[in-house]
Each structure stands twice: as C-alpha cells, then as structure tokens.
C-alpha cells in the first residue's frame, strides 16, 4: 500500500497506533478507541488534531456524543476488575491471563513491550550492567533471560519445545541412536542431555558448546521480534542451575536483533515522529562509536549525520548518493538511536521509552543502595 494511504494515531496519553489505513482509523473512532482529543498523521508528516481531517471530524463528534461501553477487564482477558493487572491501562492488544499473577507484585519493575521494546530493555541491561532475571510474557510464548552485570547468561523457553535434539542431528554431532540413549539417561537420571552425551562418549564437548552457543544466540535474537506482551525484571535473581558462560557480543547482538527482526514499516513507525526534526551525534560514555566495528556503508551514513537539517533529508541524501537503500538507512539510524549515539530533535529516541527507562534506573539504584 502506498505510504500516502498509511496513517499513525497518537493518543492523548502518548500511546501510538499504526500504521493503519483510513478505514481502520474510522473504525477506531467509531469504537471510541480513538477520540477527538487524539492526533493523526500521514506517515512521514506531522501529527495534527483530528479536526484538521474533514473526513474524520463528523465521525469523531458522533462518537463523543454516543461513547461506546468498554469492558477493560475483558479487553485484557481478565476475569474481573479486581484482577492483579486491572490497574494497568488497557491498550488495543489482547494479553492473556499470566500463569503467575504474583509476578506483578514481586518484580522490581515491569511494563509493556509495546512501550518499551526488547531492544530498549537489552541496551538498558547492558549499559547499566544489570544483574537479574528478565521474564517475557507474550500472547503465545513465555521466555526467561538471566543477566549478569549486563551480559545475558541464558535463555529459558518456558512454553516451547527445546530444539537442542534437532540441532544436534542437523550438525551431525551424534547419531539418532546415540541421541536416543542420551534421552533415556536424561529420563532416568535427570540433569542435562549434553552432559549425558559427553559421559557416554557420543559427542565432543567443544562441539556441544558450539551447538549450545548457536542455540542461545538464536533464542536471544528471536526476542527482538516480539511486538506485544509484558516484561518483569527481578533484580539480583540468578539461575538455579549453572549456566554455560557463552561469549556474546552485546552491541553486535543488539544490531543483529534489529537488522533481522525490524522490517521497514516497523522502522518507519519508530522514526516517523522525527522525520521533520534535526538529528545529531552525541557522545555516550557507555558506548564508543569505535566499539561498533562499522561497515564501510555504515561509516558513510554516520559521516552524513549532522550535515542535513532534518532526519528525512539525511535518509534521502543517503539513498540519492547510493550509499544505502531505504531499509539499510533506517536500520542503522535506528540502531544508533537505540544505543544513544544520536539525538533526535535534541532528545534520545522515543521520549516515552526514555521516561520509563528512567523509572527503571530509579528502581535499580534504590535496590542497590
């Protein structure tokens, strides 16, 4: 669909909806999810009050006169308004009942991935050297990641089938018969499949380490694709079992997570509020540009920063000069924004995200004092 037919809605509380077409905007107005007090923009343009769009004014006025009834508990998939999550502001994304509702009470901080995406959380834990357990709850899956002084230590797939067996067979690390014997030992003695395969002499320890590290990295990267759900962080919680010390380059993982899981539409959605604003470099004591091992293409894009009046002009200049295509330009600039090496209109990327991150910092400081 052409960009001119795509809209973004910014609610009065700062929540963003979109990109959506005009028909969807009208539906949101009629349902009362969007009101005359909110703002709408064509993708790439400035947010304006709804009364600036004649085709929407009448619908908004009618909805104000006859507001629809909402069941907030039902919208969240809750039993009643007394549920532990009833105090959270509902958004237009269904989230099922958590399996362990007490997590909302004992976690040092929690929030919605719609407001603080995993890329923000990952950078926050790395740059602030956080230690603890991050619990991610999505509509279909639940995951658990442990951090030690900002470095990810392990990923648990709490509601998914472990794919280690398939990986071992694909890498020809062991035969199907050997794997079956290892699984029998696991069923009778417990422990870990890898340790049993090593004890039986079926697999080389170094090869097992490579397979486990590859699995760990892919599981970690897949978290960047989550668009909805909730997160809970438990400061200073450590895994009950000993985790293998994998070598993970956090900044490279962050970049790859963004590059592999953020398509152009999602990146445009994130950067659209700043298209008509200046973008400039800024020093970051936590991240030095030399740490990022920029490719020649990325280095050229970085050199253009600060030489145009707006972010949109920067992107168009990069494309026009053949430095990068639209997707690559958006990916790299979004990454630089996420690691706080760019200021967009004098601010870090995503003011609402930064507000919540500051709250996280407050919790971590108070817990460590």
C-alpha positions as CSV (number, residue, x, y, z in Angstrom):
1,X,0.0,0.0,0.0
2,X,1.3,3.5,-0.8
3,X,2.7,5.5,2.1
4,X,0.2,8.3,1.4
5,X,-2.6,5.9,2.5
6,X,-0.9,5.0,5.8
7,X,-1.8,6.8,9.0
8,X,-0.4,6.9,12.5
9,X,-2.5,7.8,15.6
10,X,-1.0,9.3,18.7
11,X,-3.4,9.1,21.7
12,X,-3.6,11.8,24.3
13,X,-1.6,9.6,26.7
14,X,1.2,9.2,24.2
15,X,0.3,5.6,23.0
16,X,0.9,5.1,19.3
17,X,-1.3,3.1,17.0
18,X,-0.4,2.2,13.4
19,X,0.5,2.3,10.6
20,X,-3.2,1.8,9.6
21,X,-5.3,2.8,6.6
22,X,-8.1,5.4,6.7
23,X,-10.8,2.8,7.0
24,X,-9.1,1.4,10.2
25,X,-8.9,5.0,11.6
26,X,-12.6,5.4,11.1
27,X,-13.3,2.1,12.8
28,X,-11.2,3.2,15.8
29,X,-13.1,6.4,16.0
30,X,-16.5,4.7,15.9
31,X,-15.5,2.3,18.6
32,X,-14.2,5.1,20.8
33,X,-10.7,3.7,21.0
34,X,-9.6,7.0,19.3
35,X,-11.3,10.3,20.2
36,X,-11.4,13.8,19.0
37,X,-8.7,14.7,21.6
38,X,-6.1,12.5,19.8
39,X,-3.9,13.3,16.9
40,X,-3.4,11.7,13.4
41,X,-0.7,12.0,10.8
42,X,0.1,10.6,7.4
43,X,3.3,8.5,7.7
44,X,6.2,10.9,7.2
45,X,4.2,14.0,8.1
46,X,3.4,15.9,11.3
47,X,0.7,14.8,13.8
48,X,-2.4,17.1,13.6
49,X,-5.6,17.4,15.6
50,X,-8.5,15.2,14.2
51,X,-10.5,18.3,13.3
52,X,-7.8,19.0,10.6
53,X,-9.2,16.0,8.7
54,X,-12.7,16.9,7.5
55,X,-13.5,13.2,6.6
56,X,-13.0,12.3,10.3
57,X,-14.5,15.2,12.2
58,X,-18.1,14.1,11.9
59,X,-17.3,10.5,13.0
60,X,-15.3,11.8,16.0
61,X,-18.1,14.2,17.0
62,X,-20.7,11.4,16.8
63,X,-18.6,9.1,18.9
64,X,-18.2,11.8,21.5
65,X,-21.9,12.2,21.7
66,X,-22.5,8.4,22.0
67,X,-19.5,6.8,23.6
68,X,-19.4,3.0,23.4
69,X,-19.2,1.0,26.6
70,X,-15.8,-0.7,27.3
71,X,-15.1,-3.7,29.5
72,X,-11.4,-3.1,30.3
73,X,-11.1,-6.4,32.1
74,X,-12.4,-8.3,29.1
75,X,-10.0,-6.4,26.8
76,X,-7.1,-7.7,28.8
77,X,-8.5,-11.2,29.0
78,X,-9.1,-10.9,32.8
79,X,-11.9,-12.3,35.0
80,X,-12.9,-9.1,36.7
81,X,-11.7,-5.6,37.5
82,X,-10.1,-6.8,40.8
83,X,-7.5,-8.9,38.8
84,X,-3.9,-8.0,39.6
85,X,-3.5,-6.4,36.2
86,X,-6.7,-4.4,36.3
87,X,-4.9,-1.2,37.3
88,X,-2.9,-1.2,34.1
89,X,-4.1,1.0,31.3
90,X,-5.7,-1.2,28.6
91,X,-4.4,-0.9,25.1
92,X,-5.6,-2.4,21.8
93,X,-3.6,-5.6,22.1
94,X,-5.0,-8.8,23.8
95,X,-2.9,-10.2,26.5
96,X,-3.9,-13.5,28.3
97,X,-4.0,-14.1,32.0
98,X,-0.5,-14.6,33.2
99,X,0.3,-18.1,34.6
100,X,1.9,-16.5,37.7
101,X,0.0,-13.3,38.6
102,X,2.1,-12.7,41.7
103,X,5.0,-11.7,39.4
104,X,3.4,-8.3,39.0
105,X,3.8,-7.8,42.8
106,X,7.3,-9.1,43.4
107,X,9.1,-7.9,40.2
108,X,11.2,-4.8,40.9
109,X,9.8,-3.3,37.7
110,X,7.6,-4.3,34.9
111,X,5.9,-2.9,31.8
112,X,4.6,-3.5,28.3
113,X,6.7,-4.4,25.4
114,X,4.6,-2.1,23.3
115,X,6.0,0.9,25.2
116,X,9.5,-0.5,26.0
117,X,10.5,-2.9,23.2
118,X,13.1,-5.6,23.8
119,X,15.8,-3.7,22.0
120,X,15.5,-0.9,24.7
121,X,15.5,-3.4,27.5
122,X,18.5,-5.2,26.2
123,X,20.5,-2.0,25.8
124,X,19.4,-0.8,29.2
125,X,20.6,-4.0,30.9
126,X,23.9,-3.9,29.0
127,X,24.7,-0.3,29.6
128,X,23.7,-0.2,33.2
129,X,25.3,-3.6,34.0
130,X,22.2,-5.0,35.5
131,X,22.0,-8.4,37.2
132,X,18.8,-10.3,37.5
133,X,16.1,-12.3,35.7
134,X,14.0,-10.9,32.9
135,X,10.7,-12.6,32.3
136,X,8.9,-12.0,29.0
137,X,5.3,-13.0,28.7
138,X,3.7,-12.9,25.2
139,X,0.3,-14.0,23.9
140,X,1.8,-17.4,22.9
141,X,5.2,-17.8,24.5
142,X,7.0,-17.1,27.7
143,X,10.7,-16.7,28.0
144,X,13.2,-16.1,30.8
145,X,16.6,-14.5,30.3
146,X,19.3,-14.1,33.1
147,X,21.7,-11.2,33.1
148,X,25.0,-10.9,35.0
149,X,26.4,-7.4,35.1
150,X,24.7,-6.6,31.8
151,X,25.7,-9.8,30.0
152,X,23.0,-12.3,29.0
153,X,23.7,-15.7,30.6
154,X,21.0,-18.0,29.5
155,X,17.5,-18.1,27.8
156,X,14.8,-20.5,29.1
157,X,11.9,-21.3,26.8
158,X,9.2,-21.8,29.3
159,X,6.4,-22.8,27.0
160,X,8.2,-24.1,23.9
161,X,9.8,-27.4,23.0
162,X,13.6,-27.4,23.3
163,X,15.1,-27.8,19.8
164,X,18.5,-29.0,21.0
165,X,17.9,-32.5,19.8
166,X,17.2,-31.3,16.2
167,X,20.2,-29.1,16.3
168,X,22.5,-32.0,17.3
169,X,21.2,-34.1,14.5
170,X,21.4,-31.3,11.9
171,X,25.0,-30.7,12.9
172,X,25.6,-34.5,12.8
173,X,27.0,-34.1,16.3
174,X,25.6,-37.5,17.2
175,X,23.5,-40.3,15.6
176,X,19.8,-40.8,16.2
177,X,20.6,-44.0,18.2
178,X,23.1,-42.1,20.4
179,X,20.6,-39.3,20.9
180,X,18.0,-41.9,22.0
181,X,20.4,-43.4,24.5
182,X,21.2,-39.9,25.9
183,X,17.5,-39.2,26.2
184,X,17.0,-42.4,28.1
185,X,19.7,-41.4,30.6
186,X,18.1,-38.0,30.9
187,X,14.7,-39.5,31.7
188,X,16.1,-41.8,34.3
189,X,18.8,-39.7,36.0
190,X,17.8,-36.1,35.2
191,X,20.5,-33.5,34.6
192,X,21.2,-32.2,31.1
193,X,21.1,-34.0,27.8
194,X,24.5,-32.6,26.8
195,X,26.3,-33.9,29.9
196,X,24.9,-37.4,29.3
197,X,26.0,-37.5,25.7
198,X,29.5,-36.4,26.8
199,X,29.6,-39.0,29.6
200,X,28.6,-41.7,27.1
201,X,31.4,-40.6,24.7
202,X,29.0,-39.7,22.0
203,X,29.8,-36.0,21.5
204,X,32.9,-33.8,21.7
205,X,32.5,-31.2,24.5
206,X,33.7,-28.3,22.3
207,X,31.2,-29.2,19.5
208,X,28.4,-29.3,22.1
209,X,29.5,-25.9,23.3
210,X,29.3,-24.6,19.7
211,X,25.8,-26.0,19.3
212,X,24.6,-24.6,22.6
213,X,26.0,-21.2,21.9
214,X,24.4,-21.1,18.5
215,X,21.0,-22.1,20.1
216,X,21.4,-19.4,22.8
217,X,22.2,-16.7,20.3
218,X,19.3,-17.5,18.0
219,X,16.9,-17.7,21.0
220,X,18.1,-14.3,22.2
221,X,17.8,-12.7,18.7
222,X,14.2,-14.0,18.3
223,X,13.2,-11.9,21.4
224,X,13.7,-8.8,19.3
225,X,10.8,-9.8,17.1
226,X,8.3,-9.6,20.0
227,X,5.8,-6.7,19.4
228,X,3.5,-7.3,22.3
229,X,3.4,-8.7,25.8
230,X,4.7,-7.8,29.2
231,X,8.1,-7.9,30.9
232,X,9.1,-8.3,34.5
233,X,12.6,-7.9,35.9
234,X,13.7,-9.4,39.2
235,X,16.9,-7.7,40.4
236,X,19.8,-9.9,41.5
237,X,17.9,-13.2,40.8
238,X,20.3,-15.8,39.4
239,X,19.6,-19.1,37.7
240,X,19.2,-22.2,40.0
241,X,21.4,-24.2,37.7
242,X,24.9,-23.3,36.5
243,X,24.8,-21.5,33.1
244,X,27.4,-22.1,30.5
245,X,29.4,-18.9,30.1
246,X,28.7,-18.1,26.4
247,X,30.7,-15.4,24.6
248,X,28.1,-12.9,23.5
249,X,29.0,-9.5,22.0
250,X,26.1,-7.5,23.2
251,X,26.3,-4.5,20.9
252,X,26.6,-6.8,17.9
253,X,23.7,-8.9,19.1
254,X,21.6,-5.7,19.5
255,X,22.4,-4.7,16.0
256,X,21.7,-8.1,14.5
257,X,18.4,-8.3,16.5
258,X,17.3,-5.0,15.0
259,X,18.5,-5.8,11.5
260,X,16.9,-9.3,11.4
261,X,13.6,-8.6,13.1
262,X,12.6,-4.9,12.3
263,X,11.2,-4.5,8.8
264,X,11.0,-1.2,7.0
265,X,7.4,-0.4,8.1
266,X,8.3,-1.0,11.8
267,X,11.4,1.2,11.5
268,X,9.4,4.0,9.7
269,X,6.9,3.8,12.5
270,X,9.6,4.3,15.1
271,X,11.4,7.2,13.3
272,X,8.4,8.9,11.7
273,X,7.9,11.4,14.6
274,X,11.4,12.7,13.9
275,X,11.4,12.8,10.1
276,X,11.0,16.6,10.1
277,X,13.3,17.2,13.0
278,X,17.1,17.6,13.2
279,X,19.3,14.6,14.1
280,X,22.8,15.0,15.5
281,X,25.6,12.9,17.0
282,X,26.0,12.8,20.8
283,X,28.8,11.3,23.0
284,X,27.8,8.3,25.1
285,X,30.1,7.3,28.0
286,X,28.7,3.7,27.8
287,X,29.2,3.2,24.0
288,X,32.0,4.5,21.8
289,X,31.5,4.6,18.1
290,X,34.8,2.6,17.6
291,X,33.2,-0.3,19.6
292,X,30.6,-0.9,16.9
293,X,33.0,-2.0,14.1
294,X,31.1,-0.2,11.4
295,X,31.0,-1.5,7.9
296,X,32.1,1.0,5.1
297,X,28.4,1.6,4.3
298,X,27.5,2.3,8.0
299,X,30.6,4.6,8.4
300,X,29.5,6.7,5.4
301,X,26.0,7.0,6.8
302,X,27.4,8.1,10.2
303,X,29.6,10.7,8.5
304,X,26.5,12.3,6.9
305,X,24.8,12.8,10.3
306,X,24.6,16.5,11.2
307,X,25.0,17.7,7.6
308,X,21.3,17.9,6.9
309,X,18.6,19.9,8.5
310,X,16.2,17.0,9.2
311,X,16.3,13.2,9.6
312,X,14.2,12.8,6.4
313,X,16.7,14.9,4.4
314,X,19.5,12.7,5.8
315,X,17.8,9.5,4.7
316,X,17.0,10.8,1.2
317,X,20.6,12.0,0.8
318,X,22.0,8.6,1.7
319,X,19.7,7.0,-0.8
320,X,20.3,9.5,-3.5
321,X,24.1,9.2,-3.3
322,X,23.8,5.4,-3.5
323,X,25.3,4.8,0.0
324,X,22.4,2.6,1.2
325,X,18.8,1.8,0.3
326,X,15.9,2.9,2.5
327,X,15.8,-0.2,4.7
328,X,19.5,-0.2,5.4
329,X,19.5,3.6,6.2
330,X,16.5,3.2,8.6
331,X,18.1,0.1,10.3
332,X,21.4,1.8,11.0
333,X,20.0,5.1,12.2
334,X,17.5,3.3,14.4
335,X,20.4,1.2,15.9
336,X,22.4,4.4,16.6
337,X,19.4,5.9,18.2
338,X,18.9,2.8,20.4
339,X,22.5,2.9,21.7
340,X,22.1,6.6,22.4
341,X,24.7,7.9,19.9
342,X,22.1,10.1,18.2
343,X,19.8,12.9,19.4
344,X,16.6,13.3,17.5
345,X,15.4,16.9,17.9
346,X,17.6,17.2,21.0
347,X,16.2,14.0,22.6
348,X,17.0,10.3,22.7
349,X,15.0,8.0,20.6
350,X,11.5,7.6,21.9
351,X,10.7,10.0,24.7
352,X,8.1,7.8,26.3
353,X,10.6,4.9,26.3
354,X,13.2,7.1,28.0
355,X,10.7,8.2,30.6
356,X,10.1,4.5,31.6
357,X,13.8,3.7,31.4
358,X,14.5,6.5,33.9
359,X,12.0,4.8,36.2
360,X,13.9,1.5,35.8
361,X,17.1,3.2,36.7
362,X,15.4,4.6,39.8
363,X,14.4,1.1,40.9
364,X,17.8,-0.3,40.2
365,X,19.6,2.5,42.2
366,X,17.3,2.1,45.1
367,X,17.7,-1.7,45.2
368,X,21.5,-1.5,45.1
369,X,21.8,1.2,47.8
